[in-house]
Amino acid sequence: MEQQIEIIDRAEFKDGKGIVEYSQTTAALAALRTKYSGVIYDLATTKGNEAARAARLELTTLRTSLEKKRKEFKSPALEFGKMIDAEAARITGEIVALETPIDEQIKADEKRRAAEKAEKERIAAERAAGYHAKIDQVRSFVAKCVGISSERIIKGIAQVELLDVSEQAFAEFVGEAATAKAETLAAMQTILAETKAREAEAARLEQQRIENERQAAELARQRAEIEAREKVILEAEERAKAEAAAAETLRIKRAAEDERRRQADVEARIQAEAIAARAQAVLSAAQETRRAEQPTAMPAQTSLLSPVAPSPSPAPAASDATVNLGQINAMLDGLSTDAKFLERKGFIPRKDGTTRLYRAADLEAIKRVIINHVESLDFSLFKTAA
């Protein structure tokens, strides 16, 4: 008798290997594939419709049976998986209990190392900042040269030249320090040349102003001399006219005398004519003198007027004229001041709303206070860059 092989679905472990076989379901599927594959149903007829629905029900039953069988096979595996997970969790806990103290030690050491590294970096950054601050002090000499005299710039250059930018003073920043010193000296030399040029131009203009004033004074002196000579001539003419008038009066008076004194009158008339002649001679001499001197005086006057006229002096500020703080700073041309500084120096403004107004008459005193303050500044602090 031939032994029949049972075709069943199974899922089991054998020899440490998982075996999953859906033999019965696979065989049923093969039979249904042969039965239904490619079949076209005439659903318009009752028979065709029923046949299609019967085929779908048979396939659906096979599919749902497979799903039930899958859950049935998987259920023991799920329980076994939970046991595996629980045992693994227990062992993991014991491993973690051993691992945690070691991990904490390692993390504490890593934290310590990170802190030490950060501290080293902080110290290095502070050290670098210190050297860069000294380098910035070297460079700051350039800004301090603006608006000061060439003599003070020369003193500043001498200070910079004495600055120590050796490796001993600046360590690994020696290159930056040397470059900063060289660039600062070059910039200061440029500013010095420009300042000397401005000072020379200012001196030239001042010399020209003095020369213009001298020429104006000389012109005024010559005009005064001319006026004095003209006055002398005028007075001489007036005296001559007065003498002539007196002589004429005397002549008329004597002419009116009695004929009996005709001889005496003639003598008097002769005397008066002599006086008139002398007066006329004086008048003629004065006129000749004026005509002789007038041509020589005028060219001299013209030559004195030919140079550039002296620059007019600025009109003094009215006692009630005022300026604001912005106008004062504009006059300082590169420097600046503020209300607190001026108040400390005794200059109390008059307020017009939010604007502080200062007396224009105090501008010269304000200038002198600012000059004295700037000259009192101590530049020896620059030596800290050495």
C-alpha positions as CSV (number, residue, x, y, z in Angstrom):
1,M,0.0,0.0,0.0
2,E,1.4,3.3,-1.1
3,Q,2.0,5.8,1.9
4,Q,0.4,9.3,1.3
5,I,2.3,12.4,2.2
6,E,0.3,14.8,4.3
7,I,0.3,18.3,3.0
8,I,0.0,20.8,5.8
9,D,1.0,24.3,6.8
10,R,3.6,24.5,9.6
11,A,6.0,26.9,11.4
12,E,8.6,25.4,13.8
13,F,12.3,25.5,14.8
14,K,14.3,22.5,13.9
15,D,18.0,22.0,14.5
16,G,18.2,25.7,15.5
17,K,16.7,26.9,12.2
18,G,13.2,28.3,11.7
19,I,11.0,26.4,9.2
20,V,7.9,28.1,7.8
21,E,5.9,26.2,5.2
22,Y,2.5,27.0,3.8
23,S,2.3,23.8,1.8
24,Q,-1.4,23.3,2.1
25,T,-2.2,26.9,1.3
26,T,0.3,26.9,-1.6
27,A,-1.3,23.7,-3.1
28,A,-4.8,25.3,-2.8
29,L,-3.5,28.4,-4.4
30,A,-2.1,26.4,-7.3
31,A,-5.4,24.7,-7.8
32,L,-7.3,28.0,-7.7
33,R,-4.8,29.5,-10.1
34,T,-5.5,26.7,-12.6
35,K,-9.2,27.1,-12.0
36,Y,-9.6,30.9,-12.2
37,S,-6.6,32.4,-14.0
38,G,-7.7,34.2,-17.1
39,V,-11.3,33.4,-16.7
40,I,-13.8,36.0,-18.1
41,Y,-17.2,36.0,-16.5
42,D,-20.4,37.2,-18.2
43,L,-21.7,39.2,-15.4
44,A,-24.7,40.3,-17.4
45,T,-26.2,36.8,-16.9
46,T,-27.3,35.3,-13.6
47,K,-25.2,32.2,-14.1
48,G,-22.0,34.3,-14.9
49,N,-22.6,36.6,-12.0
50,E,-23.1,33.8,-9.5
51,A,-20.0,32.0,-10.9
52,A,-17.9,35.2,-10.4
53,R,-19.1,35.7,-6.9
54,A,-18.5,32.1,-6.0
55,A,-14.9,32.3,-7.3
56,R,-14.3,35.5,-5.3
57,L,-15.7,33.9,-2.1
58,E,-13.4,30.9,-2.6
59,L,-10.3,33.1,-3.0
60,T,-11.4,35.3,-0.1
61,T,-11.8,32.3,2.1
62,L,-8.3,31.0,1.2
63,R,-6.8,34.5,1.9
64,T,-8.5,34.9,5.3
65,S,-7.5,31.3,6.2
66,L,-3.9,32.2,5.5
67,E,-4.1,35.3,7.7
68,K,-5.5,33.2,10.6
69,K,-2.8,30.6,10.1
70,R,-0.1,33.4,10.1
71,K,-1.4,34.8,13.5
72,E,-1.5,31.3,14.9
73,F,2.1,30.6,13.8
74,K,3.3,34.0,15.1
75,S,1.7,33.9,18.5
76,P,4.3,31.6,20.2
77,A,7.0,33.6,18.4
78,L,5.7,36.8,19.9
79,E,5.7,35.4,23.4
80,F,9.2,34.0,22.9
81,G,10.3,37.5,21.6
82,K,8.9,39.1,24.8
83,M,10.9,36.6,26.9
84,I,14.0,37.4,24.8
85,D,13.5,41.2,25.3
86,A,12.9,40.9,29.0
87,E,16.0,38.8,29.6
88,A,18.0,41.1,27.5
89,A,16.7,44.1,29.4
90,R,17.7,42.4,32.7
91,I,21.2,41.7,31.5
92,T,21.4,45.1,30.0
93,G,20.6,46.7,33.4
94,E,23.4,44.7,35.1
95,I,25.8,45.8,32.3
96,V,24.7,49.4,32.7
97,A,25.3,49.2,36.4
98,L,28.8,48.2,35.8
99,E,29.3,50.5,32.8
100,T,27.8,53.7,34.4
101,P,30.6,54.4,37.0
102,I,33.3,53.9,34.4
103,D,31.4,56.1,31.9
104,E,31.0,58.8,34.6
105,Q,34.7,58.7,35.3
106,I,35.5,59.0,31.6
107,K,33.0,61.9,31.1
108,A,34.3,63.7,34.2
109,D,37.8,63.4,32.8
110,E,36.7,64.6,29.4
111,K,34.9,67.5,31.1
112,R,38.1,68.3,33.1
113,R,40.2,68.1,29.9
114,A,37.7,70.4,28.1
115,A,37.8,72.9,31.0
116,E,41.6,72.8,31.0
117,K,41.6,73.4,27.2
118,A,39.1,76.2,27.5
119,E,41.2,77.8,30.3
120,K,44.4,77.5,28.2
121,E,42.6,79.1,25.3
122,R,41.2,81.9,27.5
123,I,44.7,82.6,28.9
124,A,46.2,82.5,25.4
125,A,43.4,84.9,24.2
126,E,44.0,87.3,27.1
127,R,47.7,87.1,26.4
128,A,47.2,87.9,22.7
129,A,44.8,90.7,23.6
130,G,47.4,92.2,25.9
131,Y,50.0,92.2,23.1
132,H,47.4,93.6,20.6
133,A,46.5,96.3,23.1
134,K,50.2,97.3,23.2
135,I,50.4,97.2,19.4
136,D,47.2,99.4,19.3
137,Q,48.9,101.9,21.6
138,V,51.8,102.1,19.2
139,R,49.4,102.8,16.3
140,S,47.4,105.4,18.5
141,F,50.3,107.8,18.1
142,V,49.1,108.6,14.6
143,A,45.7,109.9,15.7
144,K,47.4,112.0,18.4
145,C,49.5,113.8,15.8
146,V,46.4,115.4,14.2
147,G,46.0,119.1,15.0
148,I,49.2,119.6,17.0
149,S,52.4,121.5,16.2
150,S,55.3,120.0,14.3
151,E,57.5,120.4,17.3
152,R,55.2,118.1,19.4
153,I,55.0,115.7,16.4
154,I,58.8,115.5,16.4
155,K,58.8,114.7,20.1
156,G,56.1,112.0,19.5
157,I,58.3,110.4,16.7
158,A,61.2,110.3,19.1
159,Q,59.0,108.4,21.6
160,V,57.9,105.9,19.0
161,E,61.5,105.4,17.8
162,L,62.4,104.4,21.4
163,L,59.6,101.8,21.7
164,D,61.0,98.3,22.2
165,V,59.4,95.9,19.6
166,S,61.8,93.1,20.1
167,E,60.9,89.4,20.5
168,Q,61.6,89.7,24.2
169,A,58.9,92.4,24.4
170,F,56.3,91.0,22.0
171,A,57.1,87.2,21.8
172,E,55.5,85.7,18.8
173,F,53.8,89.0,18.0
174,V,57.1,90.7,17.2
175,G,56.3,90.8,13.5
176,E,53.0,92.7,14.1
177,A,54.7,95.0,16.6
178,A,57.6,95.8,14.2
179,T,55.1,96.4,11.3
180,A,52.9,98.7,13.5
181,K,56.0,100.7,14.6
182,A,57.2,101.1,11.0
183,E,53.8,102.1,9.7
184,T,53.2,104.5,12.6
185,L,56.5,106.2,12.1
186,A,55.8,106.5,8.3
187,A,52.4,108.0,9.0
188,M,53.8,110.4,11.6
189,Q,56.5,111.5,9.2
190,T,53.8,112.2,6.5
191,I,51.7,114.2,9.0
192,L,54.9,116.0,10.1
193,A,55.7,117.1,6.5
194,E,52.1,118.3,6.0
195,T,52.1,120.1,9.4
196,K,55.4,121.8,8.5
197,A,54.0,122.9,5.2
198,R,50.9,124.4,6.9
199,E,53.1,126.1,9.5
200,A,55.4,127.5,6.8
201,E,52.3,128.8,4.9
202,A,50.9,130.3,8.0
203,A,54.3,132.0,8.8
204,R,54.4,133.3,5.2
205,L,50.9,134.7,5.5
206,E,51.7,136.3,8.9
207,Q,54.9,137.9,7.4
208,Q,52.8,139.2,4.5
209,R,50.3,140.6,7.0
210,I,53.1,142.4,8.9
211,E,54.6,143.7,5.7
212,N,51.1,145.0,4.6
213,E,50.7,146.7,7.9
214,R,54.2,148.2,7.6
215,Q,53.4,149.5,4.1
216,A,50.0,150.9,5.3
217,A,51.8,152.6,8.2
218,E,54.4,154.1,5.8
219,L,51.6,155.3,3.5
220,A,49.8,156.9,6.4
221,R,53.1,158.6,7.5
222,Q,53.7,160.0,4.0
223,R,50.1,161.2,3.7
224,A,50.5,162.9,7.1
225,E,53.7,164.6,5.9
226,I,52.0,165.8,2.7
227,E,49.0,167.1,4.7
228,A,51.4,168.9,7.1
229,R,53.2,170.5,4.3
230,E,50.0,171.5,2.6
231,K,48.9,172.9,5.9
232,V,52.1,175.0,6.2
233,I,51.6,176.3,2.7
234,L,47.9,177.1,3.3
235,E,48.8,179.0,6.5
236,A,51.5,180.9,4.6
237,E,49.0,181.8,1.9
238,E,46.5,182.9,4.5
239,R,49.2,185.0,6.3
240,A,50.2,186.6,2.9
241,K,46.6,187.3,2.1
242,A,46.1,188.8,5.6
243,E,49.2,191.0,5.1
244,A,48.0,192.1,1.7
245,A,44.6,192.9,3.1
246,A,46.2,194.9,5.9
247,A,48.4,196.7,3.5
248,E,45.5,197.5,1.3
249,T,43.5,198.8,4.2
250,L,46.4,200.9,5.3
251,R,46.8,202.3,1.8
252,I,43.1,203.2,1.6
253,K,43.2,204.8,5.0
254,R,46.2,206.9,4.2
255,A,44.8,207.9,0.7
256,A,41.8,209.3,2.5
257,E,43.9,211.5,4.7
258,D,44.0,215.2,4.2
259,E,46.0,216.5,1.3
260,R,48.0,218.3,3.7
261,R,49.5,215.1,4.8
262,R,49.9,213.9,1.2
263,Q,53.6,213.6,1.5
264,A,53.3,211.4,4.6
265,D,50.5,209.4,2.9
266,V,52.8,208.8,-0.1
267,E,55.5,207.5,2.1
268,A,53.0,205.4,4.0
269,R,51.7,204.0,0.6
270,I,55.2,203.3,-0.5
271,Q,55.8,201.4,2.7
272,A,52.5,199.5,2.3
273,E,53.4,198.6,-1.3
274,A,56.7,197.3,0.0
275,I,55.0,195.1,2.6
276,A,52.6,193.9,-0.1
277,A,55.5,193.0,-2.4
278,R,57.1,191.0,0.4
279,A,53.9,189.2,1.0
280,Q,53.5,188.5,-2.7
281,A,57.0,187.2,-2.8
282,V,56.3,184.9,0.2
283,L,53.1,183.7,-1.5
284,S,54.9,183.0,-4.8
285,A,57.7,181.2,-3.1
286,A,55.2,179.0,-1.2
287,Q,53.3,178.2,-4.4
288,E,56.5,177.4,-6.2
289,T,57.5,175.1,-3.3
290,R,54.2,173.3,-3.5
291,R,54.4,172.8,-7.2
292,A,58.0,171.5,-6.9
293,E,57.1,169.0,-4.2
294,Q,53.8,167.8,-5.5
295,P,55.2,165.6,-8.4
296,T,57.7,163.8,-6.2
297,A,55.2,163.0,-3.5
298,M,52.6,161.5,-5.8
299,P,54.8,158.7,-7.3
300,A,55.9,157.7,-3.9
301,Q,52.3,157.4,-2.8
302,T,51.4,155.4,-5.9
303,S,54.3,153.0,-5.3
304,L,53.2,152.4,-1.8
305,L,49.7,151.5,-2.9
306,S,50.9,149.0,-5.5
307,P,51.5,146.1,-3.1
308,V,48.7,143.9,-1.9
309,A,46.5,145.8,0.4
310,P,46.6,144.6,4.0
311,S,44.0,142.1,5.0
312,P,41.2,143.8,6.9
313,S,41.1,142.9,10.5
314,P,37.9,141.2,11.6
315,A,35.3,143.4,13.2
316,P,35.1,142.9,16.9
317,A,32.1,140.9,18.0
318,A,29.3,142.9,19.4
319,S,28.9,142.5,23.2
320,D,25.5,140.8,22.7
321,A,26.6,138.5,19.9
322,T,26.5,134.7,20.7
323,V,27.7,131.4,19.2
324,N,26.6,127.9,19.9
325,L,28.7,124.8,20.8
326,G,28.6,123.5,17.2
327,Q,30.0,126.7,15.9
328,I,32.8,126.7,18.5
329,N,33.7,123.1,17.5
330,A,33.7,124.1,13.8
331,M,36.2,126.9,14.6
332,L,38.4,124.3,16.4
333,D,38.9,122.5,13.0
334,G,39.4,118.9,14.1
335,L,39.3,119.4,17.9
336,S,36.1,119.5,19.9
337,T,34.9,120.5,23.4
338,D,31.6,120.1,25.3
339,A,29.4,122.1,27.6
340,K,30.7,120.4,30.8
341,F,34.3,121.2,30.0
342,L,33.4,124.9,29.3
343,E,31.3,125.1,32.5
344,R,34.2,123.7,34.6
345,K,36.3,126.5,33.1
346,G,33.8,129.2,34.1
347,F,32.0,129.7,30.8
348,I,28.2,129.5,31.6
349,P,26.0,129.5,28.5
350,R,22.7,131.2,28.1
351,K,20.0,128.6,27.0
352,D,17.7,129.2,24.1
353,G,15.4,126.2,24.3
354,T,17.8,123.2,24.2
355,T,20.6,125.3,22.5
356,R,23.5,126.6,24.7
357,L,24.7,130.1,23.6
358,Y,28.0,131.5,24.5
359,R,29.2,135.2,24.3
360,A,31.2,135.8,21.2
361,A,33.3,138.2,23.2
362,D,34.5,135.1,25.2
363,L,35.8,133.2,22.2
364,E,39.4,134.4,22.7
365,A,39.3,133.4,26.3
366,I,37.8,130.0,25.4
367,K,40.6,129.4,22.8
368,R,43.3,130.2,25.4
369,V,41.7,127.8,28.0
370,I,41.5,125.0,25.4
371,I,45.2,125.6,24.3
372,N,46.3,125.5,27.9
373,H,44.4,122.3,28.5
374,V,45.9,120.6,25.5
375,E,49.4,121.7,26.4
376,S,48.9,120.3,29.9
377,L,48.1,116.8,28.6
378,D,50.7,114.1,29.7
379,F,51.8,112.0,26.7
380,S,54.2,109.9,28.9
381,L,51.5,107.2,29.1
382,F,52.5,106.2,25.6
383,K,55.7,104.7,27.1
384,T,53.5,101.8,28.4
385,A,53.7,100.4,24.9
386,A,57.4,99.8,25.3
